[in-house]
Amino acid sequence: MRILLTIIAVLGSLSVHAAPASQESVERLLIMTKVESLMDSVYLGMEEMMRQASKQSTQGLSLSPDQQRVLDALPGKFVAVMREEMSWQKMKPQYVQLYCETFEQEEVDGMLAFYASPAGQALIDKMPALMQKSMDLSQFLLQSVTPRMLTAIKNTLREADVSHEK
């Protein structure tokens, strides 16, 4: 009798696995969480960071107006390529597949319920500003640590007896 109950329990546990997330529910989740517009804000932030980095890297250099024009155009060109190659239309099927492979239907249903709530909507609405502030903070912190990182690299190269001056 025990053996029969054990076999039934084992067979029952094999068939009780969670259902994978459906493509339709994942697509609803991606729409609800405004992933497409979030990607747009990331591209805008990336372009602005590149502009700031370009200004910093050319600070103190005397550039001709043509050189400055070319450098000023680079961030926009870079982001245009990113937007084309990584457009939402191209990325959406891959995102849907990743979500379907990663989450179970019950989990997606829970996320849909959360993002439909006032707290979830607040998170969605405030995420772009939070990401921008986070990128600004990271850039600020990176500026303060960069000199120390460069010194560490130079010291390591010197210690390893690697030099461009040979």
Secondary structure as UniProt FT lines:
FT   HELIX           2..15
FT   HELIX           23..32
FT   TURN            33..34
FT   HELIX           35..57
FT   TURN            58..60
FT   HELIX           65..85
FT   HELIX           88..102
FT   HELIX           105..116
FT   HELIX           118..159
FT   TURN            160..161
//
